[in-house]
Amino acid sequence: MSHPRTVLITGGNRGIGRAIAEEFVAQGHRVAVTARSGEGPEGTLTVRADVTDAASIDAAFSEVENQLGPVEVLVANAGITRDTLLLRMSDEDFTDVIETNLTGSFRVVKRASKGMLKARFGRIILVSSVVGLLGSAGQVNYSASKSGLVGMARSLTRELGARGITANVVAPGFIETDMTAELGEELQDTYKKQIPAGRFATASEVARVITWLASDDAAYVSGAVIPVDGGLGMGH
């Protein structure tokens, strides 16, 4: 195992974010999660933050720095959806999703980079989606926000790569979460037929790819987009 790091995961109180936090805790790291409400898993420090508010992010980082030390690994996972077809999509439906998923990631990356530049070490992991590259009807806003993370990670790599900082994107496909459970069996089966692996991923399968990217073993991986989608988005 890499030696223990201070890890911050945005949106770490449920779904994939929670699984990521649990995996980092299991591997012996110091883990904090941001949440607008609710608590992170056992063994984590939960700090209140809204990624659409730079002041709240700054306060959250300061709290983590005081209690656990400078953030060495950032997982930008907080995200929302406002799914609807293009002609029904309001400006707010579009800008709200961009503001949280893309601009929110920019804000947390900017704040985290200060400590990483000082330490000459950092791992920035942006949680995207297979939809960011494959596209999805009814998700023009969401897929635009998630594909934007690719350009962000690659630009960060060019800007910060010589300082021991990596920036990568993980693009999960369908994951077994509360959200997919609500789809109903028939719709789930339809989706599974499109996935070469024939099943959804577990959240921990995504989490373990992320902990690997944060490890010393992945020091030479940067600007990569790693799909964890059972082959759904191959070639995108």
C-alpha positions as a Markdown table, in Angstrom:
| # | Residue | x | y | z |
|---|---|---|---|---|
| 1 | Met | 0.0 | 0.0 | 0.0 |
| 2 | Ser | 1.1 | 3.6 | -0.6 |
| 3 | His | 1.7 | 5.4 | 2.7 |
| 4 | Pro | -1.4 | 7.1 | 4.2 |
| 5 | Arg | -2.5 | 10.3 | 2.5 |
| 6 | Thr | -5.1 | 13.0 | 3.4 |
| 7 | Val | -8.0 | 12.4 | 1.0 |
| 8 | Leu | -11.0 | 14.7 | 0.4 |
| 9 | Ile | -14.1 | 13.4 | -1.6 |
| 10 | Thr | -16.8 | 15.8 | -2.6 |
| 11 | Gly | -20.3 | 14.4 | -2.3 |
| 12 | Gly | -19.1 | 11.5 | -0.1 |
| 13 | Asn | -22.2 | 10.9 | 1.9 |
| 14 | Arg | -24.0 | 8.5 | -0.6 |
| 15 | Gly | -23.7 | 6.5 | -3.7 |
| 16 | Ile | -20.4 | 6.2 | -5.5 |
| 17 | Gly | -18.9 | 8.9 | -3.3 |
| 18 | Arg | -19.6 | 7.0 | -0.1 |
| 19 | Ala | -18.1 | 3.8 | -1.6 |
| 20 | Ile | -15.0 | 5.7 | -2.6 |
| 21 | Ala | -14.6 | 7.1 | 1.0 |
| 22 | Glu | -15.1 | 3.6 | 2.5 |
| 23 | Glu | -12.4 | 2.2 | 0.2 |
| 24 | Phe | -9.9 | 4.9 | 1.1 |
| 25 | Val | -10.6 | 4.3 | 4.8 |
| 26 | Ala | -10.2 | 0.5 | 4.4 |
| 27 | Gln | -6.7 | 1.2 | 2.9 |
| 28 | Gly | -5.7 | 3.2 | 5.9 |
| 29 | His | -5.9 | 6.8 | 4.6 |
| 30 | Arg | -7.1 | 9.9 | 6.5 |
| 31 | Val | -10.4 | 10.6 | 4.8 |
| 32 | Ala | -12.8 | 13.6 | 4.7 |
| 33 | Val | -16.0 | 14.0 | 2.7 |
| 34 | Thr | -18.0 | 17.1 | 1.8 |
| 35 | Ala | -21.8 | 16.8 | 2.1 |
| 36 | Arg | -24.6 | 19.4 | 1.9 |
| 37 | Ser | -26.5 | 17.1 | 4.3 |
| 38 | Gly | -26.0 | 13.7 | 5.9 |
| 39 | Glu | -22.8 | 12.1 | 7.1 |
| 40 | Gly | -19.9 | 10.3 | 5.4 |
| 41 | Pro | -19.2 | 6.6 | 6.3 |
| 42 | Glu | -17.6 | 5.6 | 9.6 |
| 43 | Gly | -14.0 | 6.6 | 10.0 |
| 44 | Thr | -14.4 | 9.8 | 7.9 |
| 45 | Leu | -14.5 | 13.5 | 8.8 |
| 46 | Thr | -17.7 | 15.1 | 7.3 |
| 47 | Val | -17.5 | 18.8 | 6.5 |
| 48 | Arg | -20.4 | 20.9 | 5.2 |
| 49 | Ala | -19.8 | 22.3 | 1.7 |
| 50 | Asp | -21.7 | 23.4 | -1.3 |
| 51 | Val | -19.5 | 23.1 | -4.5 |
| 52 | Thr | -21.4 | 26.1 | -6.0 |
| 53 | Asp | -20.1 | 28.3 | -3.2 |
| 54 | Ala | -16.4 | 29.1 | -3.2 |
| 55 | Ala | -16.5 | 30.5 | 0.4 |
| 56 | Ser | -18.0 | 27.2 | 1.7 |
| 57 | Ile | -15.4 | 25.2 | -0.1 |
| 58 | Asp | -12.6 | 27.3 | 1.4 |
| 59 | Ala | -14.0 | 26.8 | 4.9 |
| 60 | Ala | -14.3 | 23.1 | 4.3 |
| 61 | Phe | -10.7 | 22.8 | 3.1 |
| 62 | Ser | -9.5 | 24.8 | 6.1 |
| 63 | Glu | -11.3 | 22.5 | 8.5 |
| 64 | Val | -9.8 | 19.4 | 6.8 |
| 65 | Glu | -6.3 | 21.0 | 6.8 |
| 66 | Asn | -6.7 | 21.7 | 10.5 |
| 67 | Gln | -7.9 | 18.3 | 11.5 |
| 68 | Leu | -6.2 | 15.9 | 9.0 |
| 69 | Gly | -3.4 | 18.0 | 7.3 |
| 70 | Pro | -3.2 | 19.4 | 3.7 |
| 71 | Val | -5.3 | 17.6 | 1.1 |
| 72 | Glu | -3.1 | 15.3 | -1.0 |
| 73 | Val | -5.8 | 13.4 | -2.9 |
| 74 | Leu | -8.9 | 15.2 | -4.2 |
| 75 | Val | -11.8 | 13.2 | -5.6 |
| 76 | Ala | -14.3 | 15.6 | -7.3 |
| 77 | Asn | -17.4 | 13.5 | -7.3 |
| 78 | Ala | -20.3 | 15.9 | -6.3 |
| 79 | Gly | -22.8 | 16.0 | -9.1 |
| 80 | Ile | -26.5 | 16.5 | -10.0 |
| 81 | Thr | -28.8 | 15.7 | -12.9 |
| 82 | Arg | -31.7 | 17.6 | -14.4 |
| 83 | Asp | -32.6 | 15.2 | -17.2 |
| 84 | Thr | -35.0 | 16.4 | -19.9 |
| 85 | Leu | -35.1 | 16.6 | -23.7 |
| 86 | Leu | -33.4 | 19.5 | -25.3 |
| 87 | Leu | -36.5 | 21.4 | -26.3 |
| 88 | Arg | -37.9 | 21.2 | -22.8 |
| 89 | Met | -34.5 | 22.0 | -21.1 |
| 90 | Ser | -34.5 | 25.5 | -19.5 |
| 91 | Asp | -31.5 | 27.7 | -19.2 |
| 92 | Glu | -31.6 | 26.9 | -15.5 |
| 93 | Asp | -31.7 | 23.1 | -16.1 |
| 94 | Phe | -28.5 | 23.6 | -18.1 |
| 95 | Thr | -26.6 | 26.1 | -16.0 |
| 96 | Asp | -27.4 | 24.4 | -12.7 |
| 97 | Val | -25.9 | 21.1 | -13.8 |
| 98 | Ile | -22.8 | 22.9 | -15.3 |
| 99 | Glu | -22.4 | 25.0 | -12.1 |
| 100 | Thr | -22.3 | 21.9 | -9.8 |
| 101 | Asn | -20.6 | 19.3 | -12.0 |
| 102 | Leu | -18.1 | 21.3 | -13.9 |
| 103 | Thr | -17.6 | 24.7 | -12.3 |
| 104 | Gly | -17.9 | 23.0 | -8.9 |
| 105 | Ser | -15.0 | 20.7 | -9.8 |
| 106 | Phe | -13.0 | 23.7 | -10.9 |
| 107 | Arg | -13.5 | 25.4 | -7.6 |
| 108 | Val | -12.4 | 22.4 | -5.5 |
| 109 | Val | -9.4 | 21.7 | -7.8 |
| 110 | Lys | -8.3 | 25.3 | -7.5 |
| 111 | Arg | -8.5 | 25.3 | -3.7 |
| 112 | Ala | -6.7 | 21.9 | -3.4 |
| 113 | Ser | -4.0 | 22.8 | -5.8 |
| 114 | Lys | -2.5 | 25.4 | -3.4 |
| 115 | Gly | -1.4 | 22.7 | -0.9 |
| 116 | Met | -0.4 | 20.3 | -3.6 |
| 117 | Leu | 1.9 | 22.8 | -5.3 |
| 118 | Lys | 3.6 | 23.5 | -1.9 |
| 119 | Ala | 4.0 | 19.7 | -1.3 |
| 120 | Arg | 5.0 | 19.0 | -4.9 |
| 121 | Phe | 2.6 | 16.0 | -4.7 |
| 122 | Gly | -1.0 | 15.7 | -5.6 |
| 123 | Arg | -3.6 | 13.4 | -7.0 |
| 124 | Ile | -6.7 | 15.0 | -8.7 |
| 125 | Ile | -9.4 | 12.5 | -9.7 |
| 126 | Leu | -12.5 | 13.8 | -11.5 |
| 127 | Val | -15.5 | 11.5 | -11.6 |
| 128 | Ser | -17.1 | 11.7 | -15.0 |
| 129 | Ser | -19.5 | 9.3 | -16.6 |
| 130 | Val | -19.7 | 7.0 | -19.7 |
| 131 | Val | -22.4 | 9.5 | -20.8 |
| 132 | Gly | -19.7 | 12.2 | -21.0 |
| 133 | Leu | -18.3 | 10.5 | -24.1 |
| 134 | Leu | -21.1 | 8.3 | -25.3 |
| 135 | Gly | -23.9 | 10.9 | -25.0 |
| 136 | Ser | -27.4 | 10.2 | -23.8 |
| 137 | Ala | -30.8 | 11.5 | -25.0 |
| 138 | Gly | -32.2 | 13.8 | -22.3 |
| 139 | Gln | -28.8 | 14.5 | -20.8 |
| 140 | Val | -27.4 | 17.3 | -23.0 |
| 141 | Asn | -26.6 | 19.3 | -19.8 |
| 142 | Tyr | -25.1 | 16.3 | -17.8 |
| 143 | Ser | -23.0 | 14.9 | -20.6 |
| 144 | Ala | -21.6 | 18.3 | -21.5 |
| 145 | Ser | -20.7 | 18.8 | -17.8 |
| 146 | Lys | -19.0 | 15.4 | -17.6 |
| 147 | Ser | -17.1 | 15.6 | -20.9 |
| 148 | Gly | -15.8 | 19.0 | -19.8 |
| 149 | Leu | -13.9 | 17.2 | -17.0 |
| 150 | Val | -11.7 | 15.6 | -19.6 |
| 151 | Gly | -10.5 | 18.9 | -21.0 |
| 152 | Met | -10.0 | 20.1 | -17.4 |
| 153 | Ala | -7.9 | 17.1 | -16.4 |
| 154 | Arg | -5.7 | 17.3 | -19.5 |
| 155 | Ser | -5.1 | 21.0 | -19.1 |
| 156 | Leu | -4.3 | 20.5 | -15.4 |
| 157 | Thr | -1.8 | 17.7 | -16.4 |
| 158 | Arg | 0.0 | 20.1 | -18.7 |
| 159 | Glu | 0.0 | 22.9 | -16.1 |
| 160 | Leu | 0.9 | 21.0 | -13.0 |
| 161 | Gly | 2.5 | 17.7 | -14.3 |
| 162 | Ala | 6.0 | 18.8 | -13.6 |
| 163 | Arg | 5.2 | 19.4 | -9.9 |
| 164 | Gly | 4.4 | 15.8 | -9.0 |
| 165 | Ile | 0.6 | 16.3 | -9.5 |
| 166 | Thr | -1.5 | 14.0 | -11.6 |
| 167 | Ala | -5.0 | 14.7 | -12.9 |
| 168 | Asn | -7.2 | 11.9 | -14.2 |
| 169 | Val | -10.8 | 11.1 | -15.1 |
| 170 | Val | -12.7 | 8.0 | -14.2 |
| 171 | Ala | -15.8 | 7.4 | -16.3 |
| 172 | Pro | -18.2 | 4.9 | -14.6 |
| 173 | Gly | -21.0 | 3.2 | -16.5 |
| 174 | Phe | -24.1 | 1.9 | -14.8 |
| 175 | Ile | -23.6 | 1.3 | -11.1 |
| 176 | Glu | -25.7 | -0.6 | -8.6 |
| 177 | Thr | -26.9 | 2.4 | -6.5 |
| 178 | Asp | -30.3 | 3.6 | -5.1 |
| 179 | Met | -30.8 | 5.5 | -8.4 |
| 180 | Thr | -30.4 | 2.5 | -10.7 |
| 181 | Ala | -32.5 | 0.3 | -8.3 |
| 182 | Glu | -35.4 | 2.7 | -9.0 |
| 183 | Leu | -35.3 | 2.0 | -12.7 |
| 184 | Gly | -37.5 | -1.1 | -12.5 |
| 185 | Glu | -36.4 | -4.6 | -13.6 |
| 186 | Glu | -37.5 | -4.3 | -17.3 |
| 187 | Leu | -35.5 | -1.1 | -17.9 |
| 188 | Gln | -32.5 | -2.5 | -16.0 |
| 189 | Asp | -32.5 | -5.6 | -18.3 |
| 190 | Thr | -32.7 | -3.4 | -21.4 |
| 191 | Tyr | -29.6 | -1.5 | -20.2 |
| 192 | Lys | -27.7 | -4.7 | -19.2 |
| 193 | Lys | -28.2 | -6.0 | -22.8 |
| 194 | Gln | -26.2 | -3.0 | -24.1 |
| 195 | Ile | -23.3 | -3.7 | -21.7 |
| 196 | Pro | -20.8 | -6.4 | -22.9 |
| 197 | Ala | -20.2 | -7.4 | -19.2 |
| 198 | Gly | -23.9 | -8.1 | -18.9 |
| 199 | Arg | -24.2 | -6.5 | -15.5 |
| 200 | Phe | -24.0 | -3.2 | -13.6 |
| 201 | Ala | -20.8 | -2.4 | -11.7 |
| 202 | Thr | -20.7 | -2.4 | -7.9 |
| 203 | Ala | -19.7 | 1.0 | -6.5 |
| 204 | Ser | -16.7 | -0.6 | -4.9 |
| 205 | Glu | -15.4 | -1.6 | -8.3 |
| 206 | Val | -15.3 | 2.1 | -9.3 |
| 207 | Ala | -13.8 | 3.0 | -5.9 |
| 208 | Arg | -10.9 | 0.6 | -6.3 |
| 209 | Val | -9.9 | 2.1 | -9.6 |
| 210 | Ile | -9.9 | 5.5 | -7.9 |
| 211 | Thr | -7.8 | 4.4 | -5.0 |
| 212 | Trp | -5.3 | 2.9 | -7.5 |
| 213 | Leu | -5.1 | 6.3 | -9.3 |
| 214 | Ala | -4.3 | 7.9 | -6.0 |
| 215 | Ser | -1.5 | 5.4 | -5.2 |
| 216 | Asp | 2.2 | 5.7 | -5.7 |
| 217 | Asp | 1.9 | 3.0 | -8.4 |
| 218 | Ala | 0.0 | 5.4 | -10.6 |
| 219 | Ala | 2.5 | 8.3 | -10.4 |
| 220 | Tyr | 3.1 | 8.2 | -14.2 |
| 221 | Val | -0.6 | 8.1 | -15.2 |
| 222 | Ser | -2.0 | 11.5 | -15.9 |
| 223 | Gly | -4.5 | 13.1 | -18.3 |
| 224 | Ala | -6.1 | 9.6 | -18.7 |
| 225 | Val | -9.8 | 8.8 | -19.0 |
| 226 | Ile | -10.4 | 5.4 | -17.4 |
| 227 | Pro | -13.7 | 3.8 | -18.2 |
| 228 | Val | -15.2 | 1.5 | -15.6 |
| 229 | Asp | -18.3 | 0.6 | -17.6 |
| 230 | Gly | -18.0 | -3.1 | -18.6 |
| 231 | Gly | -17.3 | -2.2 | -22.2 |
| 232 | Leu | -20.4 | 0.0 | -22.7 |
| 233 | Gly | -18.5 | 3.0 | -24.1 |
| 234 | Met | -15.7 | 1.3 | -25.9 |
| 235 | Gly | -13.6 | 3.5 | -28.1 |
| 236 | His | -15.1 | 6.8 | -26.9 |
